Amino acid sequence: MHFRGLNLNLLVALDALLTEQSVTRAAEKLHITQPAMSASLHQLRQYLSDPLLHKVGRKFELTPRAREMSILVRELLIQVEILLNSDQSFDHMTTSRTFRIAMSANMAELLGVPLIKHLISNTSSISLQIIELAADSLRRVEDGELDFCVTVAERPLSNVLPQSAALSSEDLYADRFILTSAEGNARIKEPLSYDDFCRLPYMELRLSGNFKSVPEVVLERQSHRPHIYAWMPTPHTLLAAVSASDAVAIIPERLFNLHKKNFKLKGIVPPFELPIVTHRCFWHPRNDIDAGHKWLRKALIAVAVET
Protein backbone atom coordinates (compact mmCIF):
# COMPACT_ATOMS: atom_id res chain seq x y z
CA MET A 1 0.00 0.00 0.00
CA HIS A 2 1.24 3.48 -0.89
CA PHE A 3 0.56 6.83 0.72
CA ARG A 4 1.66 9.94 -1.12
CA GLY A 5 4.22 7.94 -3.03
CA LEU A 6 5.57 6.04 0.00
CA ASN A 7 5.25 2.28 0.30
CA LEU A 8 3.88 1.98 3.85
CA ASN A 9 5.74 -1.32 4.29
CA LEU A 10 8.87 0.82 4.44
CA LEU A 11 7.71 2.25 7.78
CA VAL A 12 8.47 -1.11 9.40
CA ALA A 13 11.95 -1.07 7.89
CA LEU A 14 12.37 2.55 8.97
CA ASP A 15 11.44 1.71 12.56
CA ALA A 16 13.97 -1.15 12.63
CA LEU A 17 16.70 1.09 11.21
CA LEU A 18 15.99 3.90 13.67
CA THR A 19 15.92 1.46 16.59
CA GLU A 20 18.97 -0.62 15.69
CA GLN A 21 21.01 2.13 13.94
CA SER A 22 22.52 -0.64 11.83
CA VAL A 23 21.49 -2.16 8.48
CA THR A 24 22.76 -5.58 9.58
CA ARG A 25 20.93 -5.60 12.93
CA ALA A 26 17.77 -4.16 11.37
CA ALA A 27 17.79 -6.96 8.76
CA GLU A 28 18.21 -9.55 11.51
CA LYS A 29 15.35 -8.01 13.49
CA LEU A 30 13.00 -8.23 10.51
CA HIS A 31 14.34 -11.63 9.39
CA ILE A 32 15.24 -10.37 5.91
CA THR A 33 18.50 -10.28 3.99
CA GLN A 34 20.95 -7.41 4.36
CA PRO A 35 20.67 -6.47 0.65
CA ALA A 36 16.89 -6.21 1.05
CA MET A 37 17.31 -3.91 4.06
CA SER A 38 19.89 -1.84 2.17
CA ALA A 39 17.39 -1.45 -0.66
CA SER A 40 14.76 -0.25 1.81
CA LEU A 41 17.22 2.24 3.29
CA HIS A 42 17.99 3.54 -0.22
CA GLN A 43 14.26 4.10 -0.92
CA LEU A 44 13.74 5.83 2.41
CA ARG A 45 16.69 8.12 1.85
CA GLN A 46 15.34 9.12 -1.54
CA TYR A 47 11.80 9.72 -0.27
CA LEU A 48 12.86 11.65 2.84
CA SER A 49 15.84 13.42 1.25
CA ASP A 50 17.87 12.53 4.32
CA PRO A 51 20.65 9.94 4.83
CA LEU A 52 19.04 8.80 8.13
CA LEU A 53 22.30 7.11 9.17
CA HIS A 54 25.71 8.71 8.91
CA LYS A 55 29.11 7.50 10.02
CA VAL A 56 30.70 9.11 13.06
CA GLY A 57 34.14 7.65 13.72
CA ARG A 58 33.78 3.89 13.50
CA LYS A 59 30.02 3.67 14.07
CA PHE A 60 26.81 4.88 12.48
CA GLU A 61 24.54 7.38 14.20
CA LEU A 62 21.10 8.78 13.42
CA THR A 63 20.89 12.11 11.67
CA PRO A 64 19.05 14.89 13.54
CA ARG A 65 15.91 14.32 11.46
CA ALA A 66 16.07 10.57 12.08
CA ARG A 67 16.27 11.15 15.85
CA GLU A 68 13.20 13.36 15.67
CA MET A 69 11.31 10.72 13.69
CA SER A 70 12.23 7.69 15.79
CA ILE A 71 9.66 8.10 18.58
CA LEU A 72 6.89 9.18 16.18
CA VAL A 73 7.44 6.23 13.84
CA ARG A 74 7.47 3.76 16.72
CA GLU A 75 4.29 5.23 18.18
CA LEU A 76 2.57 5.19 14.79
CA LEU A 77 3.30 1.50 14.25
CA ILE A 78 2.15 0.63 17.77
CA GLN A 79 -1.11 2.51 17.20
CA VAL A 80 -1.66 0.66 13.91
CA GLU A 81 -1.02 -2.67 15.62
CA ILE A 82 -3.44 -1.86 18.44
CA LEU A 83 -6.07 -0.70 15.95
CA LEU A 84 -5.79 -3.92 13.96
CA ASN A 85 -5.64 -6.25 16.96
CA SER A 86 -8.15 -4.52 19.21
CA ASP A 87 -11.36 -6.49 19.54
CA GLN A 88 -14.11 -4.68 21.42
CA SER A 89 -16.12 -7.93 21.51
CA PHE A 90 -13.33 -9.45 23.62
CA ASP A 91 -14.29 -12.55 25.60
CA HIS A 92 -11.64 -13.79 28.04
CA MET A 93 -13.00 -17.34 27.76
CA THR A 94 -12.61 -17.61 23.99
CA THR A 95 -10.03 -15.00 22.94
CA SER A 96 -6.47 -16.35 22.94
CA ARG A 97 -3.96 -13.63 23.81
CA THR A 98 -0.66 -13.41 25.62
CA PHE A 99 0.11 -10.42 27.86
CA ARG A 100 3.62 -9.54 29.02
CA ILE A 101 3.99 -8.14 32.53
CA ALA A 102 7.23 -6.98 34.14
CA MET A 103 7.45 -7.47 37.90
CA SER A 104 9.95 -8.40 40.57
CA ALA A 105 10.29 -11.86 42.10
CA ASN A 106 8.32 -10.55 45.09
CA MET A 107 5.47 -9.44 42.87
CA ALA A 108 5.55 -12.68 40.88
CA GLU A 109 4.72 -14.50 44.10
CA LEU A 110 2.32 -11.99 45.60
CA LEU A 111 0.43 -10.97 42.46
CA GLY A 112 1.58 -13.14 39.55
CA VAL A 113 0.61 -16.45 41.12
CA PRO A 114 -2.85 -15.27 42.31
CA LEU A 115 -3.47 -13.71 38.88
CA ILE A 116 -2.65 -17.00 37.14
CA LYS A 117 -4.94 -18.79 39.60
CA HIS A 118 -7.67 -16.27 38.75
CA LEU A 119 -7.27 -16.92 35.02
CA ILE A 120 -7.44 -20.68 35.49
CA SER A 121 -10.47 -20.55 37.81
CA ASN A 122 -12.29 -18.38 35.26
CA THR A 123 -11.39 -20.81 32.44
CA SER A 124 -9.74 -17.97 30.60
CA SER A 125 -7.96 -18.34 27.26
CA ILE A 126 -5.54 -15.58 28.29
CA SER A 127 -1.85 -16.40 28.81
CA LEU A 128 0.71 -14.45 30.84
CA GLN A 129 4.41 -14.05 30.32
CA ILE A 130 5.92 -12.65 33.50
CA ILE A 131 9.15 -10.78 32.73
CA GLU A 132 11.75 -10.01 35.40
CA LEU A 133 11.72 -6.35 36.38
CA ALA A 134 14.65 -4.50 34.83
CA ALA A 135 15.97 -0.97 34.58
CA ASP A 136 14.37 -0.52 31.15
CA SER A 137 10.95 -2.03 31.98
CA LEU A 138 9.04 1.27 31.85
CA ARG A 139 10.73 2.19 28.60
CA ARG A 140 9.64 -1.16 27.18
CA VAL A 141 6.06 -0.40 28.23
CA GLU A 142 6.34 2.92 26.39
CA ASP A 143 7.74 1.14 23.32
CA GLY A 144 4.95 -1.45 23.31
CA GLU A 145 7.24 -4.38 24.13
CA LEU A 146 5.49 -4.92 27.49
CA ASP A 147 1.82 -4.55 28.36
CA PHE A 148 2.30 -3.73 32.05
CA CYS A 149 4.97 -3.02 34.61
CA VAL A 150 4.29 -3.54 38.31
CA THR A 151 6.72 -1.87 40.69
CA VAL A 152 6.88 0.34 43.77
CA ALA A 153 5.66 3.91 43.46
CA GLU A 154 8.30 5.34 45.80
CA ARG A 155 10.98 5.71 43.14
CA PRO A 156 13.14 8.30 44.94
CA LEU A 157 13.58 5.81 47.79
CA SER A 158 13.72 2.54 45.90
CA ASN A 159 16.03 3.81 43.15
CA VAL A 160 14.39 1.34 40.78
CA LEU A 161 13.20 3.12 37.64
CA PRO A 162 12.81 6.63 36.29
CA GLN A 163 9.18 7.67 36.13
CA SER A 164 7.71 8.39 32.74
CA ALA A 165 4.99 11.03 32.39
CA ALA A 166 3.67 9.26 29.27
CA LEU A 167 2.44 6.24 31.23
CA SER A 168 -0.84 5.76 33.06
CA SER A 169 -0.77 4.08 36.46
CA GLU A 170 -2.98 2.85 39.26
CA ASP A 171 -2.14 1.88 42.84
CA LEU A 172 -2.55 -1.81 43.63
CA TYR A 173 -1.86 -2.01 47.37
CA ALA A 174 0.28 -0.60 50.16
CA ASP A 175 2.62 -2.66 52.34
CA ARG A 176 4.87 -2.17 55.34
CA PHE A 177 8.12 -3.90 56.33
CA ILE A 178 8.76 -6.60 58.93
CA LEU A 179 12.02 -7.64 60.60
CA THR A 180 12.03 -11.42 60.36
CA SER A 181 14.11 -14.28 61.78
CA ALA A 182 13.86 -18.00 62.50
CA GLU A 183 11.24 -18.84 65.13
CA GLY A 184 13.93 -20.09 67.52
CA ASN A 185 16.07 -16.95 67.38
CA ALA A 186 15.92 -15.75 71.01
CA ARG A 187 17.61 -12.42 70.22
CA ILE A 188 14.60 -11.22 68.22
CA LYS A 189 11.99 -9.84 70.57
CA GLU A 190 10.31 -6.53 71.25
CA PRO A 191 11.46 -4.03 72.26
CA LEU A 192 14.61 -4.26 70.13
CA SER A 193 16.89 -1.23 70.03
CA TYR A 194 18.56 -0.05 66.85
CA ASP A 195 22.00 -0.75 68.36
CA ASP A 196 20.97 -4.31 69.22
CA PHE A 197 19.69 -4.68 65.65
CA CYS A 198 23.06 -3.52 64.30
CA ARG A 199 24.78 -6.31 66.23
CA LEU A 200 22.71 -8.99 64.50
CA PRO A 201 23.87 -10.87 61.39
CA TYR A 202 21.92 -9.35 58.54
CA MET A 203 20.98 -10.29 54.96
CA GLU A 204 19.26 -8.32 52.23
CA LEU A 205 17.22 -8.98 49.13
CA ARG A 206 18.88 -7.61 45.98
CA LEU A 207 16.39 -8.22 43.17
CA SER A 208 17.83 -8.87 39.72
CA GLY A 209 21.26 -8.41 41.23
CA ASN A 210 21.14 -4.61 41.19
CA PHE A 211 17.85 -3.21 42.55
CA LYS A 212 18.32 -1.96 46.09
CA SER A 213 15.38 -2.48 48.40
CA VAL A 214 13.78 0.38 50.31
CA PRO A 215 15.26 -0.87 53.65
CA GLU A 216 18.72 -1.04 52.08
CA VAL A 217 18.47 2.53 50.82
CA VAL A 218 17.25 3.78 54.21
CA LEU A 219 19.97 1.90 56.11
CA GLU A 220 22.66 3.41 53.89
CA ARG A 221 21.67 6.81 55.26
CA GLN A 222 22.26 5.81 58.88
CA SER A 223 25.44 6.55 60.83
CA HIS A 224 25.94 2.82 61.41
CA ARG A 225 24.22 -0.36 60.34
CA PRO A 226 24.51 -4.16 60.73
CA HIS A 227 27.10 -6.13 58.82
CA ILE A 228 25.59 -7.59 55.65
CA TYR A 229 26.49 -11.26 55.35
CA ALA A 230 24.77 -11.79 52.00
CA TRP A 231 22.64 -10.25 49.29
CA MET A 232 20.16 -12.86 48.08
CA PRO A 233 18.54 -12.80 44.60
CA THR A 234 15.04 -14.11 45.41
CA PRO A 235 12.65 -14.12 48.38
CA HIS A 236 12.91 -17.91 48.68
CA THR A 237 16.70 -17.94 48.95
CA LEU A 238 16.64 -15.07 51.44
CA LEU A 239 14.03 -16.65 53.71
CA ALA A 240 15.61 -20.10 53.46
CA ALA A 241 18.91 -18.58 54.65
CA VAL A 242 17.19 -16.73 57.50
CA SER A 243 15.30 -19.84 58.56
CA ALA A 244 18.50 -21.92 58.69
CA SER A 245 20.65 -19.41 60.60
CA ASP A 246 20.72 -16.67 63.24
CA ALA A 247 20.48 -13.97 60.57
CA VAL A 248 17.66 -11.47 60.19
CA ALA A 249 16.16 -9.72 57.17
CA ILE A 250 13.65 -7.00 56.49
CA ILE A 251 10.92 -7.95 54.03
CA PRO A 252 7.43 -6.75 53.00
CA GLU A 253 4.73 -7.85 55.43
CA ARG A 254 2.67 -9.57 52.73
CA LEU A 255 5.68 -11.67 51.78
CA PHE A 256 6.29 -12.50 55.44
CA ASN A 257 2.69 -13.63 55.93
CA LEU A 258 2.87 -15.76 52.80
CA HIS A 259 5.96 -17.69 53.92
CA LYS A 260 6.12 -17.55 57.73
CA LYS A 261 4.63 -21.02 58.24
CA ASN A 262 6.65 -22.83 55.57
CA PHE A 263 9.95 -21.28 56.69
CA LYS A 264 9.05 -21.18 60.41
CA LEU A 265 9.63 -17.47 60.79
CA LYS A 266 8.69 -14.85 63.33
CA GLY A 267 8.54 -11.12 62.81
CA ILE A 268 8.61 -7.83 64.69
CA VAL A 269 8.43 -4.16 63.76
CA PRO A 270 11.90 -2.92 62.63
CA PRO A 271 13.64 -0.66 65.21
CA PHE A 272 13.90 2.26 62.79
CA GLU A 273 11.46 4.16 60.62
CA LEU A 274 10.63 2.73 57.20
CA PRO A 275 8.04 4.09 54.78
CA ILE A 276 4.92 2.27 53.78
CA VAL A 277 5.42 1.46 50.10
CA THR A 278 2.77 1.49 47.41
CA HIS A 279 2.85 -1.00 44.58
CA ARG A 280 1.60 0.39 41.31
CA CYS A 281 0.67 -0.92 37.87
CA PHE A 282 1.92 1.07 34.83
CA TRP A 283 0.63 0.87 31.27
CA HIS A 284 0.53 3.06 28.19
CA PRO A 285 -2.72 5.01 27.63
CA ARG A 286 -2.73 3.91 24.00
CA ASN A 287 -4.05 0.56 25.31
CA ASP A 288 -7.15 2.11 26.87
CA ILE A 289 -9.08 1.37 23.68
CA ASP A 290 -8.17 -2.33 23.92
CA ALA A 291 -10.95 -4.31 25.62
CA GLY A 292 -8.66 -7.25 26.40
CA HIS A 293 -6.03 -5.02 27.94
CA LYS A 294 -8.66 -3.32 30.12
CA TRP A 295 -10.04 -6.71 31.20
CA LEU A 296 -6.67 -7.96 32.37
CA ARG A 297 -5.93 -4.69 34.15
CA LYS A 298 -9.18 -4.97 36.09
CA ALA A 299 -8.34 -8.58 36.95
CA LEU A 300 -4.90 -7.57 38.24
CA ILE A 301 -6.38 -4.80 40.41
CA ALA A 302 -9.04 -7.16 41.77
CA VAL A 303 -6.44 -9.79 42.66
CA ALA A 304 -4.31 -7.16 44.41
CA VAL A 305 -7.28 -6.13 46.56
CA GLU A 306 -8.21 -9.70 47.44
CA THR A 307 -4.73 -11.02 48.19
C-alpha positions in Angstrom: 0.0 0.0 0.0 1.2 3.5 -0.9 0.6 6.8 0.7 1.7 9.9 -1.1 4.2 7.9 -3.0 5.6 6.0 0.0 5.3 2.3 0.3 3.9 2.0 3.9 5.7 -1.3 4.3 8.9 0.8 4.4 7.7 2.2 7.8 8.5 -1.1 9.4 12.0 -1.1 7.9 12.4 2.6 9.0 11.4 1.7 12.6 14.0 -1.1 12.6 16.7 1.1 11.2 16.0 3.9 13.7 15.9 1.5 16.6 19.0 -0.6 15.7 21.0 2.1 13.9 22.5 -0.6 11.8 21.5 -2.2 8.5 22.8 -5.6 9.6 20.9 -5.6 12.9 17.8 -4.2 11.4 17.8 -7.0 8.8 18.2 -9.6 11.5 15.4 -8.0 13.5 13.0 -8.2 10.5 14.3 -11.6 9.4 15.2 -10.4 5.9 18.5 -10.3 4.0 21.0 -7.4 4.4 20.7 -6.5 0.6 16.9 -6.2 1.1 17.3 -3.9 4.1 19.9 -1.8 2.2 17.4 -1.5 -0.7 14.8 -0.2 1.8 17.2 2.2 3.3 18.0 3.5 -0.2 14.3 4.1 -0.9 13.7 5.8 2.4 16.7 8.1 1.9 15.3 9.1 -1.5 11.8 9.7 -0.3 12.9 11.7 2.8 15.8 13.4 1.3 17.9 12.5 4.3 20.7 9.9 4.8 19.0 8.8 8.1 22.3 7.1 9.2 25.7 8.7 8.9 29.1 7.5 10.0 30.7 9.1 13.1 34.1 7.7 13.7 33.8 3.9 13.5 30.0 3.7 14.1 26.8 4.9 12.5 24.5 7.4 14.2 21.1 8.8 13.4 20.9 12.1 11.7 19.0 14.9 13.5 15.9 14.3 11.5 16.1 10.6 12.1 16.3 11.1 15.8 13.2 13.4 15.7 11.3 10.7 13.7 12.2 7.7 15.8 9.7 8.1 18.6 6.9 9.2 16.2 7.4 6.2 13.8 7.5 3.8 16.7 4.3 5.2 18.2 2.6 5.2 14.8 3.3 1.5 14.3 2.1 0.6 17.8 -1.1 2.5 17.2 -1.7 0.7 13.9 -1.0 -2.7 15.6 -3.4 -1.9 18.4 -6.1 -0.7 16.0 -5.8 -3.9 14.0 -5.6 -6.3 17.0 -8.1 -4.5 19.2 -11.4 -6.5 19.5 -14.1 -4.7 21.4 -16.1 -7.9 21.5 -13.3 -9.4 23.6 -14.3 -12.6 25.6 -11.6 -13.8 28.0 -13.0 -17.3 27.8 -12.6 -17.6 24.0 -10.0 -15.0 22.9 -6.5 -16.3 22.9 -4.0 -13.6 23.8 -0.7 -13.4 25.6 0.1 -10.4 27.9 3.6 -9.5 29.0 4.0 -8.1 32.5 7.2 -7.0 34.1 7.4 -7.5 37.9 10.0 -8.4 40.6 10.3 -11.9 42.1 8.3 -10.5 45.1 5.5 -9.4 42.9 5.6 -12.7 40.9 4.7 -14.5 44.1 2.3 -12.0 45.6 0.4 -11.0 42.5 1.6 -13.1 39.6 0.6 -16.5 41.1 -2.9 -15.3 42.3 -3.5 -13.7 38.9 -2.7 -17.0 37.1 -4.9 -18.8 39.6 -7.7 -16.3 38.8 -7.3 -16.9 35.0 -7.4 -20.7 35.5 -10.5 -20.5 37.8 -12.3 -18.4 35.3 -11.4 -20.8 32.4 -9.7 -18.0 30.6 -8.0 -18.3 27.3 -5.5 -15.6 28.3 -1.9 -16.4 28.8 0.7 -14.5 30.8 4.4 -14.0 30.3 5.9 -12.6 33.5 9.2 -10.8 32.7 11.7 -10.0 35.4 11.7 -6.4 36.4 14.7 -4.5 34.8 16.0 -1.0 34.6 14.4 -0.5 31.2 11.0 -2.0 32.0 9.0 1.3 31.9 10.7 2.2 28.6 9.6 -1.2 27.2 6.1 -0.4 28.2 6.3 2.9 26.4 7.7 1.1 23.3 4.9 -1.4 23.3 7.2 -4.4 24.1 5.5 -4.9 27.5 1.8 -4.6 28.4 2.3 -3.7 32.0 5.0 -3.0 34.6 4.3 -3.5 38.3 6.7 -1.9 40.7 6.9 0.3 43.8 5.7 3.9 43.5 8.3 5.3 45.8 11.0 5.7 43.1 13.1 8.3 44.9 13.6 5.8 47.8 13.7 2.5 45.9 16.0 3.8 43.2 14.4 1.3 40.8 13.2 3.1 37.6 12.8 6.6 36.3 9.2 7.7 36.1 7.7 8.4 32.7 5.0 11.0 32.4 3.7 9.3 29.3 2.4 6.2 31.2 -0.8 5.8 33.1 -0.8 4.1 36.5 -3.0 2.8 39.3 -2.1 1.9 42.8 -2.6 -1.8 43.6 -1.9 -2.0 47.4 0.3 -0.6 50.2 2.6 -2.7 52.3 4.9 -2.2 55.3 8.1 -3.9 56.3 8.8 -6.6 58.9 12.0 -7.6 60.6 12.0 -11.4 60.4 14.1 -14.3 61.8 13.9 -18.0 62.5 11.2 -18.8 65.1 13.9 -20.1 67.5 16.1 -17.0 67.4 15.9 -15.8 71.0 17.6 -12.4 70.2 14.6 -11.2 68.2 12.0 -9.8 70.6 10.3 -6.5 71.3 11.5 -4.0 72.3 14.6 -4.3 70.1 16.9 -1.2 70.0 18.6 -0.1 66.8 22.0 -0.8 68.4 21.0 -4.3 69.2 19.7 -4.7 65.7 23.1 -3.5 64.3 24.8 -6.3 66.2 22.7 -9.0 64.5 23.9 -10.9 61.4 21.9 -9.4 58.5 21.0 -10.3 55.0 19.3 -8.3 52.2 17.2 -9.0 49.1 18.9 -7.6 46.0 16.4 -8.2 43.2 17.8 -8.9 39.7 21.3 -8.4 41.2 21.1 -4.6 41.2 17.9 -3.2 42.6 18.3 -2.0 46.1 15.4 -2.5 48.4 13.8 0.4 50.3 15.3 -0.9 53.6 18.7 -1.0 52.1 18.5 2.5 50.8 17.3 3.8 54.2 20.0 1.9 56.1 22.7 3.4 53.9 21.7 6.8 55.3 22.3 5.8 58.9 25.4 6.6 60.8 25.9 2.8 61.4 24.2 -0.4 60.3 24.5 -4.2 60.7 27.1 -6.1 58.8 25.6 -7.6 55.6 26.5 -11.3 55.3 24.8 -11.8 52.0 22.6 -10.2 49.3 20.2 -12.9 48.1 18.5 -12.8 44.6 15.0 -14.1 45.4 12.6 -14.1 48.4 12.9 -17.9 48.7 16.7 -17.9 48.9 16.6 -15.1 51.4 14.0 -16.7 53.7 15.6 -20.1 53.5 18.9 -18.6 54.7 17.2 -16.7 57.5 15.3 -19.8 58.6 18.5 -21.9 58.7 20.6 -19.4 60.6 20.7 -16.7 63.2 20.5 -14.0 60.6 17.7 -11.5 60.2 16.2 -9.7 57.2 13.6 -7.0 56.5 10.9 -8.0 54.0 7.4 -6.8 53.0 4.7 -7.9 55.4 2.7 -9.6 52.7 5.7 -11.7 51.8 6.3 -12.5 55.4 2.7 -13.6 55.9 2.9 -15.8 52.8 6.0 -17.7 53.9 6.1 -17.5 57.7 4.6 -21.0 58.2 6.6 -22.8 55.6 10.0 -21.3 56.7 9.0 -21.2 60.4 9.6 -17.5 60.8 8.7 -14.8 63.3 8.5 -11.1 62.8 8.6 -7.8 64.7 8.4 -4.2 63.8 11.9 -2.9 62.6 13.6 -0.7 65.2 13.9 2.3 62.8 11.5 4.2 60.6 10.6 2.7 57.2 8.0 4.1 54.8 4.9 2.3 53.8 5.4 1.5 50.1 2.8 1.5 47.4 2.9 -1.0 44.6 1.6 0.4 41.3 0.7 -0.9 37.9 1.9 1.1 34.8 0.6 0.9 31.3 0.5 3.1 28.2 -2.7 5.0 27.6 -2.7 3.9 24.0 -4.1 0.6 25.3 -7.1 2.1 26.9 -9.1 1.4 23.7 -8.2 -2.3 23.9 -10.9 -4.3 25.6 -8.7 -7.3 26.4 -6.0 -5.0 27.9 -8.7 -3.3 30.1 -10.0 -6.7 31.2 -6.7 -8.0 32.4 -5.9 -4.7 34.2 -9.2 -5.0 36.1 -8.3 -8.6 37.0 -4.9 -7.6 38.2 -6.4 -4.8 40.4 -9.0 -7.2 41.8 -6.4 -9.8 42.7 -4.3 -7.2 44.4 -7.3 -6.1 46.6 -8.2 -9.7 47.4 -4.7 -11.0 48.2 
